[in-house]
Structures are given as C-alpha cells and as structure tokens.
Amino acid sequence: MQERVVIRTERAGPRMPAAAKDAAYSVAQVESIARGQGEPGWLADRRREALRMYREMPLPVASDEAWRRTDLAGLRLDELDLNALGVPGRTRRPPADLLKPLLGKAHGGQVVFGDFEPAVTPLAPALAAQGVIFLPFAEAARSHGDLVQRYFGEAVNPAEGKFAALVAAVGDVGAFAYVPKGVQAELPLHSVCWTTPSGLRGWRLLVVVDEGAALTYVHENASPAGSAASLRAGVVELIAQQGSTLRFVELQSWGDNVWNITHERAQVHEGATLEWIFGGTGSRLTKTFTTLDLLGAGATGRMSGFYFADGHQHLDHDTQQNHRAPHTTSDLLFKGALKGHSRSVWQGMIFVARGAEKADGYQANRNLILSKNARADSIPGLEILADDVRCTHGATVGQLDEDEVFYLMTRGIPRPEAERVVVDGFFDTIMQRIPFEGVRRRLRSAIDAKMGASVRG
C-alpha cells in the first residue's frame, strides 16, 4: 500500500507587502543582445520565447508559498538599465584573490565574465587533448552549437519562474563546460562572475559530465561592497550522466546592494554521483531555488550549505531533493549563523516518486542566532509516494551557548575570541563535509570577517 506523507514545521511569520514593480522589456532589446553576442538563430529564438513567458508570468507576491517570507517590495525591475547587456563595459577586473586556485595549485582552465570581455585561461593541454570544452557561454553557443543546444534548458526550463524566464531572455554572460565520455578531468575548472555597475545582469552556467566521466568545478559570484542597487539573476544547470562524478563548489559574496535570485538544478542519472557545496555570505537579498533530481537507479547527491548573514541581509534558500528512481540517495546539510537584524529562510522538501523504492533521503538545517534581532525560519518537508523508503529530516534554531563562552573565558581567552571559537565549532560539521582545504579556508575567512564586530549585535 502506498501512502502520502507531507510534513511541514514552521514558525509563522508576518505577511509580506506587495512585490516589486515589473518591467516591460521589448523584443527589440532581446534581439539586440542576441546580435551583440553573435548568437545562432536557435538561441535568439529561445530568447524571444522566454521573453514571452516572462511577460505572461506575474511577479512573485506574498501569497505565493515560495515567496511568503521574502519581500521583493524594494526591487524595481522597471528602473534597471538593460543598455549594458551584450555590450562589454569598462568595469575593473576582479581582485587577484578571486582568481587564485581554490583547489590544489593550478586550474585546469578558467573563465572570468561580467561587465567586460570574458577572460579565458586556456585549458591545460591534457584536458584539451581529451576533448574537454570550457568556454564563455556565448562563444560555446557559436562554436559548439549542437552540443550546447542539446543540453540548454534541459535542467532549468524558463517556465519554472519569472526570474528563470528573465535569465533565458536577457542573460548575456556565463560559462559552458563539457567533459566527454570516460574522461577523468584531473584538474578543476574555475569560473568567476564579477560585476560592479547598477542595473540588471543575467548569468548562466551549463556543466555537462558525460557517461563515466569525472569533473571538479568551482564557481564564484562576487562584487565589491557599496555599489548601486542591482539585480543579479542566474541559472545553473548541472548534468551528471550515467556513472559520472561531478563535484561542484559554488561561492557567493555579492556586494551589499545586490538582489540575488537564482534557479539551480542538477540532474543525476543512473549510478552517477554529485557533491554540491554552497557558501553564501553576500548580497542584500538572496532567493535561491536549488533542486536535486535523482533520475536513475543508484544516483547519489550530497548537498552541503554554509551561510552567514549580518546587518539587514536576507538569505532565502529553497531546496528540493527529488527521488525519481529506486535505490537513490540524497543527503543535505545547511548550516547558518545570523547577526544584527539579518534573517534567513530555509525551505526544504524531500520528494519520493511512485516506484522509487529503497530511496534514502536526509535533510537538516541548523541555525545559530548571534543577536537578539536576528531571525531564522526553518521549514523541512517530506512528500513520499512510495513504500520501503527511509527519509528523515530535522531543523534547529539556537543561540550562542553562554556556558561554552564562559568556559573558554575562564581559560584566559577574551570574549570576542571565545565567541569566534564557539562559532567555528558550530560550523565544524560543514567543514568536515568539504574535501577541499582552499574552500574551508575561504569559509573560515568569511567567519572571521563577519565576527569582526561584536556578536552581541
């Protein structure tokens, strides 16, 4: 006998005001972007169709369940300039620290994009000889059109949401990576999105690891603090074909006036493995839809998320673990700390489809509140349509343990340092799940930066 189990636990929050004012982007603007990129006809057609979808979709409002705790009232799409899209600007390049390898001593290749002509570090000769492709998205669409067209939009359809359609219509920067069948990419690939002006920038990643292949990929989104209000809308599509292995690291340190909205989805096929690591510390507001689709028997996905908010930041992560085949495994752990008047929202769902017996799903969200005005909403959920499965979830919201702080202070450690040690301990389980020392160092540096002011907030 099959049963349906839906469990949601939440702390009720205030109703949000109406969302932002929409923008009436034109076909001429979209076609101008396509011409500026020299895109093939099929991609220009996709842009026009996505624009149609965008126009037909309403902006999210407080009555939409996915947006009930995230307020877009301050975002005015009608004021965001599109004139710079598709046209290289004069923005200064990213700081050198962002360009250094995070994994090991060298990149297998690097693509840096934003408000300037993309900068490409050529592939390592061994990867190029094996047929690996790693290019700015527009260049890949021109030179490898059949391959890009085959996978473009397969994971994230523009119909999934207003902002997914916006990226498909006006997105003009990004990267494409492809690893052929059986190729084990020994060196990691690295992309960086760096932007500074106000206005709208749409970006996308499409990463495909073919049957029996393996790849480690690092992507970073960043901008300087203090820039004018802007929207950064993104789409990430990850495709791990049968028997492949993909390790994907994604770090976000947008400036404090950036509205960051992304749709991200991974398709993991039979016998494939995905290790997905997130780190988010920036932006004014973040709303990320992150979906793991386990599509074939034996598919495995592990998702590890780190976030730290302060000031008036608002970070909203909406995660979905979809078990659509038997003998699939998902494992999600998100941990975050909050200071000042910041707020986090995590909404998670494990879905097990009919016929997906022997599915094993786990999700947990842990939050550490470091000031009296910070808030964390944690909403786990299960929807199970199959027998003989194992699915568990949990969520906690707690404050700094004063006993632990006092114990350290009795050992001669000043209070600020004692608090930082306790916070480090809170994040330790996430650090243990990250097999890359460079990424762990970056996240620890973020903790130090956020803890620079008194945690009493």
SULCOR-V293894 format. One record per residue. N is the residue number from 1. RES is the residue in one small letter. PHI is phi as a letter, one per 40 degrees, with the letter a starting at -180 (999 if undefined). PSI is psi in whole degrees, -180 to 180 (* if undefined). OMEGA is omega in radians with two decimals (none if undefined). Layout:
n = [N N]
res = [RES RES]
phi = [PHI PHI]
psi = [PSI PSI]
omega = [OMEGA OMEGA]
This chain:
n = [1 2 3 4 5 6 7 8 9 10 11 12 13 14 15 16 17 18 19 20 21 22 23 24 25 26 27 28 29 30 31 32 33 34 35 36 37 38 39 40 41 42 43 44 45 46 47 48 49 50 51 52 53 54 55 56 57 58 59 60 61 62 63 64 65 66 67 68 69 70 71 72 73 74 75 76 77 78 79 80 81 82 83 84 85 86 87 88 89 90 91 92 93 94 95 96 97 98 99 100 101 102 103 104 105 106 107 108 109 110 111 112 113 114 115 116 117 118 119 120 121 122 123 124 125 126 127 128 129 130 131 132 133 134 135 136 137 138 139 140 141 142 143 144 145 146 147 148 149 150 151 152 153 154 155 156 157 158 159 160 161 162 163 164 165 166 167 168 169 170 171 172 173 174 175 176 177 178 179 180 181 182 183 184 185 186 187 188 189 190 191 192 193 194 195 196 197 198 199 200 201 202 203 204 205 206 207 208 209 210 211 212 213 214 215 216 217 218 219 220 221 222 223 224 225 226 227 228 229 230 231 232 233 234 235 236 237 238 239 240 241 242 243 244 245 246 247 248 249 250 251 252 253 254 255 256 257 258 259 260 261 262 263 264 265 266 267 268 269 270 271 272 273 274 275 276 277 278 279 280 281 282 283 284 285 286 287 288 289 290 291 292 293 294 295 296 297 298 299 300 301 302 303 304 305 306 307 308 309 310 311 312 313 314 315 316 317 318 319 320 321 322 323 324 325 326 327 328 329 330 331 332 333 334 335 336 337 338 339 340 341 342 343 344 345 346 347 348 349 350 351 352 353 354 355 356 357 358 359 360 361 362 363 364 365 366 367 368 369 370 371 372 373 374 375 376 377 378 379 380 381 382 383 384 385 386 387 388 389 390 391 392 393 394 395 396 397 398 399 400 401 402 403 404 405 406 407 408 409 410 411 412 413 414 415 416 417 418 419 420 421 422 423 424 425 426 427 428 429 430 431 432 433 434 435 436 437 438 439 440 441 442 443 444 445 446 447 448 449 450 451 452 453 454 455 456 457]
res = [m q e r v v i r t e r a g p r m p a a a k d a a y s v a q v e s i a r g q g e p g w l a d r r r e a l r m y r e m p l p v a s d e a w r r t d l a g l r l d e l d l n a l g v p g r t r r p p a d l l k p l l g k a h g g q v v f g d f e p a v t p l a p a l a a q g v i f l p f a e a a r s h g d l v q r y f g e a v n p a e g k f a a l v a a v g d v g a f a y v p k g v q a e l p l h s v c w t t p s g l r g w r l l v v v d e g a a l t y v h e n a s p a g s a a s l r a g v v e l i a q q g s t l r f v e l q s w g d n v w n i t h e r a q v h e g a t l e w i f g g t g s r l t k t f t t l d l l g a g a t g r m s g f y f a d g h q h l d h d t q q n h r a p h t t s d l l f k g a l k g h s r s v w q g m i f v a r g a e k a d g y q a n r n l i l s k n a r a d s i p g l e i l a d d v r c t h g a t v g q l d e d e v f y l m t r g i p r p e a e r v v v d g f f d t i m q r i p f e g v r r r l r s a i d a k m g a s v r g]
phi = [999 c b b b b b b b a b c b c c c c d c c c c b b c b c c c c c c c c c c c g c c c c c c c c c c c c c d c d c c c c c d b c c c d c b c b b c b d c c b c c b c c b c c c g b d b b d c c c c c c c c c c c b g b a c c i a b b b i c a d d b b c d d d d c c c c c g c b a a d d c c c c c c b d c c c c c b c g c c b c d c c i d c c c c c c c b d b b i a b b a b c d g c b c c b c c a b b b b b b c c h b b b b a b b b b b c d g c a a b b b b b b a a c c g c c d a b b b b b b b b b b c d g c b b b b b b b b b d c c b c c b b b b b a b b b c d g c b b b b b b a b b b g c a b b b c b b b b c b b d g c b b b b b b b a a b a f b c b b b b b b b b b c b a c f b b b a b b b b a b b b f b c a b b b b b b b b b c d g c c g c b b a a a b b b b c b a c b c a b b b b c a b b b b b c f b b b b a a a b b b b d c c c c c c d c c c c g c d d d c c c c c c c d c d c d c c d c c b c b c c c c c c c c c c c d c c c c c c c c f]
psi = [129 150 158 122 120 118 127 132 127 159 121 140 173 152 140 153 173 153 -172 167 136 172 143 79 147 159 -38 -39 -43 -43 -32 -40 -46 -42 -42 -30 -7 39 152 161 -37 -35 -37 -39 -41 -39 -46 -40 -40 -36 -40 -45 -44 -45 -34 -20 135 157 148 144 173 -24 -11 126 -42 -20 12 -24 8 119 119 12 -31 -5 122 96 -29 -14 -1 126 131 -2 -27 -12 135 0 119 138 -164 21 140 150 163 158 154 -33 -32 -21 -9 152 134 -25 110 -161 -10 150 152 -17 155 138 123 125 164 -126 47 169 132 142 126 124 118 153 148 141 -38 -40 -42 -40 -25 2 11 140 131 107 160 147 -45 -41 -40 -39 -31 -44 -21 49 -42 -41 -46 -43 -33 -36 -16 123 4 -39 -47 109 138 -25 -6 -22 164 -43 -26 -40 -37 -44 -44 -29 -44 -3 133 0 159 -168 154 132 139 131 120 168 132 -3 129 99 110 -26 145 151 150 126 150 130 117 120 151 -35 167 176 -159 138 123 131 157 151 138 113 121 124 112 179 130 7 172 142 143 129 134 129 139 132 129 157 159 157 153 4 167 160 137 163 129 106 131 159 131 125 120 129 113 106 177 127 11 170 125 126 118 121 129 119 138 121 52 158 170 1 16 130 119 114 122 151 122 133 137 133 119 116 -176 126 7 160 133 129 114 118 129 146 120 120 -9 -172 158 -46 135 132 113 124 114 119 133 115 111 104 -14 155 136 3 142 136 131 129 124 120 137 131 151 117 149 -176 -128 26 151 116 120 115 122 108 146 127 107 114 103 9 159 161 40 154 131 146 112 131 119 130 138 154 150 136 173 -132 24 166 141 150 129 123 119 145 130 122 130 116 162 135 -4 54 158 19 144 108 141 140 142 144 126 134 140 118 123 4 158 -18 -4 160 143 128 128 118 90 158 152 139 111 122 15 156 168 59 163 110 129 155 165 157 140 148 118 169 169 132 108 -30 -41 -42 -45 -42 -45 -37 -33 -18 13 10 126 152 -47 -42 -38 -42 -41 -39 -41 -41 -42 -42 -37 -41 -2 -38 -33 -44 -37 -25 -9 114 15 115 -36 -39 -42 -41 -42 -43 -38 -36 -38 -40 -47 -42 -43 -31 5 -35 168 135 -6 -20 *]
omega = [3.11 3.11 3.11 3.14 3.08 -3.10 3.03 3.11 -3.10 2.98 -3.04 3.12 -3.12 3.06 -3.09 3.07 -3.13 -3.03 -3.01 3.03 -3.06 3.12 -3.13 3.10 -3.01 3.05 -3.14 3.11 3.13 3.13 3.10 3.08 -3.13 3.13 -3.13 3.14 -3.09 -2.99 3.04 -3.06 -3.10 -3.12 3.06 3.08 3.11 3.11 -3.12 3.12 3.11 3.09 3.09 3.11 -3.13 -3.12 -3.07 -3.11 3.04 3.00 3.11 3.10 -3.03 -3.13 3.06 -3.05 -3.08 -3.05 -3.00 -3.07 -3.11 -2.98 3.11 -3.02 -3.11 -3.12 -3.12 -3.14 -3.10 -3.14 -3.09 -3.05 3.07 -2.99 -3.09 -3.09 3.12 -3.11 -3.14 3.13 -3.10 -3.14 3.10 -3.11 -3.10 3.11 -3.03 -3.10 3.14 -3.06 -3.11 3.09 3.03 -3.09 -3.14 -3.04 -3.06 2.99 2.90 3.13 -3.11 3.04 3.13 -3.09 -3.13 -3.11 -3.09 3.04 -3.13 3.06 -3.04 2.94 -3.04 3.09 2.99 -3.07 -3.12 3.13 3.12 -3.14 3.13 3.07 3.08 3.11 3.09 -2.99 2.91 -2.99 -3.09 3.12 3.11 3.13 3.12 -2.99 3.14 -3.00 -3.11 -3.12 3.14 -3.12 -3.12 -3.03 -3.08 3.12 -3.13 -3.12 3.14 3.10 3.12 -3.13 -3.09 -3.14 -3.10 -3.05 2.99 3.09 3.13 3.12 -3.14 -3.12 -2.99 3.13 -3.03 3.12 3.12 -3.11 3.10 3.10 3.12 3.08 -3.07 -3.13 3.02 -3.09 3.08 -3.11 -3.03 -3.13 -3.10 3.00 -3.02 3.03 -3.13 2.98 -3.08 -3.12 3.10 -3.03 3.03 3.11 -3.06 2.99 3.08 -3.08 3.12 2.99 3.02 -3.08 -3.09 3.07 -3.00 -3.00 3.06 -3.11 -3.14 -3.12 2.92 -3.04 3.10 3.06 3.13 2.99 -3.08 3.02 -3.13 3.07 3.01 3.11 -3.11 -3.13 -3.09 3.06 3.00 -3.12 -3.05 3.03 3.06 3.09 3.12 -3.11 3.11 -3.08 -3.02 3.05 -3.10 3.10 3.11 3.00 -3.02 -3.14 -3.07 -3.10 -3.08 3.08 3.10 3.08 -2.96 3.07 -3.09 2.92 -3.00 -3.11 -3.08 2.95 -3.08 -3.12 3.06 3.02 -3.10 -3.02 -2.99 3.07 -3.12 -3.12 3.08 2.97 -3.01 -3.07 -3.14 2.96 -3.09 3.14 -3.02 3.08 2.96 3.11 3.06 2.96 -3.08 3.00 -3.06 -3.04 3.05 3.10 3.08 -2.89 -3.10 3.14 3.12 3.11 -3.09 3.07 3.08 -3.07 -3.11 -3.06 3.11 3.01 -3.14 -3.10 3.04 -3.12 3.10 3.13 3.09 -3.11 -3.06 3.12 -3.14 -3.02 3.13 3.06 -3.05 3.06 -3.06 3.13 -3.14 3.07 3.10 -3.07 3.02 -3.07 -3.09 2.99 3.05 3.10 -3.12 3.05 -3.05 3.11 3.03 3.10 -3.06 3.14 2.99 3.03 2.97 3.04 -3.09 3.10 2.91 3.12 3.08 -3.07 3.04 3.13 -3.11 -3.14 -3.14 3.04 -3.13 -3.10 3.14 3.04 3.10 3.08 -3.13 -3.09 3.12 -3.11 -3.04 3.06 -3.04 -3.09 3.10 -3.09 3.07 3.03 -3.06 -2.98 3.09 3.13 3.05 2.97 -2.97 -3.12 -3.09 3.05 2.98 3.09 3.05 -3.12 -3.13 3.10 3.11 3.13 3.10 3.01 -3.10 3.14 3.09 -3.12 -3.10 3.11 3.12 3.12 -3.13 3.13 -3.14 -3.14 3.10 3.08 3.06 3.14 3.12 -3.05 3.14 3.13 3.11 3.12 3.12 3.12 3.12 3.11 3.07 3.14 3.09 -3.09 -3.01 -3.11 3.05 3.14 -3.14 3.13 -3.09 -3.04 -3.05 -3.08 3.13 3.10 3.11 3.11 -3.14 -3.13 3.09 3.07 3.09 3.08 3.14 -3.14 -3.13 -3.12 -3.08 3.06 -3.12 -3.14 -3.13 2.95 none]
